[in-house]
């Protein structure tokens, strides 16, 4: 028992250092992937589909100061290796509620790019942001891709639908 306690005590500082190194810092950036605009924010968050070479990314929120107001860019994108399948992406901006635990989708912020066979499929929007509020971006991809089963054409079951969601880090202007 004492040996386990000593091992755990020795490992704790290493875990703390690794966790601190893994935390990202919001900074001014010049944009990402050649299409996302620069601004104050974090790098995009990407989530890979389980057992399939596709992913979805949540971009933003990225903030900009203008005379008398703040704006935020938010968006999302999805892609699959070799461009396979049809894709749909839904992106929303959310604001943290007064409880500090509940996220609310901002009315009018949700945008859906309908199912299309382009790769990558990306969406970007801009809206006002208020000081003192905490925001995040949620991007959900719905992918209709081949399932790779032999004989699937006999049963009309050659495609599968995969839904993947990425949620950005929260940030206030």
C-alpha positions as CSV (number, residue, x, y, z in Angstrom):
1,X,0.0,0.0,0.0
2,X,2.8,2.4,0.9
3,X,4.5,1.7,-2.4
4,X,1.3,2.8,-4.3
5,X,1.1,6.0,-2.3
6,X,4.8,6.8,-3.1
7,X,4.3,6.1,-6.8
8,X,1.2,8.3,-6.9
9,X,3.0,11.1,-5.0
10,X,6.0,11.0,-7.4
11,X,3.7,11.0,-10.5
12,X,1.6,14.0,-9.4
13,X,4.1,16.7,-10.2
14,X,4.7,15.2,-13.7
15,X,0.9,15.2,-14.4
16,X,0.7,18.8,-13.2
17,X,3.5,19.9,-15.6
18,X,1.9,18.0,-18.5
19,X,-1.5,19.5,-17.8
20,X,-0.1,23.0,-17.7
21,X,1.8,22.5,-20.9
22,X,-1.4,21.1,-22.6
23,X,-3.4,24.3,-21.9
24,X,-3.5,26.7,-24.8
25,X,-3.4,30.4,-24.4
26,X,-5.7,32.7,-26.3
27,X,-3.6,35.1,-28.4
28,X,-3.8,37.3,-31.4
29,X,-3.4,35.1,-34.5
30,X,-3.2,35.7,-38.2
31,X,-5.8,33.1,-39.0
32,X,-5.8,29.3,-39.7
33,X,-5.7,27.0,-42.8
34,X,-5.7,29.9,-45.2
35,X,-9.4,30.7,-44.8
36,X,-10.0,31.6,-41.2
37,X,-9.5,35.3,-40.4
38,X,-7.1,36.6,-37.8
39,X,-8.1,37.9,-34.5
40,X,-7.9,37.3,-30.7
41,X,-8.8,33.7,-29.9
42,X,-7.7,30.0,-29.7
43,X,-6.6,27.6,-32.4
44,X,-9.4,25.5,-33.9
45,X,-10.6,22.4,-32.1
46,X,-10.7,19.3,-34.4
47,X,-12.5,16.0,-33.6
48,X,-11.9,12.9,-35.7
49,X,-14.7,10.5,-36.6
50,X,-14.3,7.2,-34.8
51,X,-13.0,4.4,-37.2
52,X,-13.4,6.6,-40.3
53,X,-10.9,9.1,-41.9
54,X,-13.1,12.2,-41.5
55,X,-13.1,15.1,-39.0
56,X,-14.9,18.3,-38.0
57,X,-13.4,21.5,-36.7
58,X,-14.9,24.3,-34.6
59,X,-13.3,27.7,-35.4
60,X,-13.5,30.6,-33.1
61,X,-14.8,32.5,-31.5
62,X,-12.2,35.0,-32.7
63,X,-12.8,38.6,-31.4
64,X,-12.2,42.0,-33.1
65,X,-12.6,45.4,-31.6
66,X,-14.2,48.1,-33.7
67,X,-15.2,51.7,-32.6
68,X,-17.9,51.4,-30.0
69,X,-18.4,47.6,-30.5
70,X,-16.9,44.1,-30.5
71,X,-17.5,41.4,-33.1
72,X,-16.8,37.7,-33.2
73,X,-16.1,35.3,-36.0
74,X,-17.2,31.7,-35.6
75,X,-17.5,28.8,-37.9
76,X,-16.8,25.2,-38.6
77,X,-15.6,22.8,-41.3
78,X,-15.6,19.1,-42.1
79,X,-13.5,17.0,-44.4
80,X,-12.9,13.4,-45.3
81,X,-9.7,11.8,-46.6
82,X,-9.9,11.7,-50.5
83,X,-13.1,13.8,-50.3
84,X,-15.2,10.7,-49.9
85,X,-18.9,11.0,-49.1
86,X,-21.5,13.8,-48.7
87,X,-21.2,16.3,-45.9
88,X,-23.4,18.6,-43.9
89,X,-22.1,21.0,-41.2
90,X,-24.1,22.9,-38.6
91,X,-22.5,25.7,-36.7
92,X,-23.8,27.7,-33.7
93,X,-22.4,30.4,-31.4
94,X,-23.2,29.8,-27.8
95,X,-23.1,32.1,-24.7
96,X,-22.6,31.0,-21.1
97,X,-25.6,31.6,-18.9
98,X,-25.7,33.4,-15.6
99,X,-25.4,30.1,-13.7
100,X,-21.9,29.6,-15.1
101,X,-22.8,26.0,-16.2
102,X,-25.4,26.3,-18.9
103,X,-24.7,27.2,-22.5
104,X,-27.3,28.8,-24.7
105,X,-27.4,28.9,-28.4
106,X,-27.6,32.5,-29.6
107,X,-30.8,33.1,-31.5
108,X,-30.1,33.5,-35.2
109,X,-26.5,32.2,-34.9
110,X,-27.1,28.7,-36.3
111,X,-26.1,28.1,-39.9
112,X,-26.5,24.8,-41.8
113,X,-24.6,24.1,-44.9
114,X,-26.7,21.4,-46.6
115,X,-25.4,18.0,-47.7
116,X,-22.9,18.4,-50.5
117,X,-20.1,16.3,-51.9
118,X,-17.4,19.0,-51.6
119,X,-14.2,18.6,-49.5
120,X,-13.6,20.5,-47.3
121,X,-17.0,22.0,-46.5
122,X,-16.6,25.2,-44.4
123,X,-18.9,27.8,-42.9
124,X,-18.0,31.1,-41.3
125,X,-20.1,33.8,-39.8
126,X,-19.6,37.2,-37.9
127,X,-21.8,38.7,-35.3
128,X,-21.7,41.3,-32.5
129,X,-20.2,40.3,-29.1
130,X,-20.7,41.8,-25.7
131,X,-18.0,42.4,-23.1
132,X,-18.5,40.4,-20.0
133,X,-20.0,37.4,-21.9
134,X,-18.3,34.1,-22.5
135,X,-18.7,32.5,-25.9
136,X,-17.9,29.2,-27.7
137,X,-18.5,27.6,-31.1
138,X,-20.2,24.2,-31.7
139,X,-19.8,22.6,-35.1
140,X,-21.5,19.3,-35.9
141,X,-20.8,17.3,-39.1
142,X,-23.2,14.8,-40.6
143,X,-21.3,12.6,-43.0
144,X,-22.8,10.0,-45.4
145,X,-19.9,7.8,-46.3
146,X,-19.4,4.3,-47.8
147,X,-19.4,1.5,-45.2
148,X,-17.1,-0.9,-47.2
149,X,-19.2,-4.0,-46.7
150,X,-19.1,-6.5,-49.6
151,X,-22.5,-7.3,-51.1
152,X,-24.0,-4.1,-49.6
153,X,-25.5,-3.2,-53.0
154,X,-27.8,-6.3,-52.8
155,X,-29.5,-4.8,-49.7
156,X,-29.1,-1.1,-50.5
157,X,-27.0,-0.6,-47.4
158,X,-23.7,0.7,-48.8
159,X,-23.6,4.0,-46.9
160,X,-23.4,4.8,-43.2
161,X,-24.2,8.1,-41.5
162,X,-21.6,9.4,-39.0
163,X,-22.3,12.4,-36.7
164,X,-19.3,14.2,-35.1
165,X,-19.3,17.3,-32.9
166,X,-16.4,19.7,-32.1
167,X,-16.8,22.3,-29.4
168,X,-14.3,25.2,-29.2
169,X,-12.7,26.5,-26.0
170,X,-14.7,29.2,-24.3
171,X,-13.5,32.8,-24.4
172,X,-14.7,36.3,-23.6
173,X,-13.8,39.5,-25.5
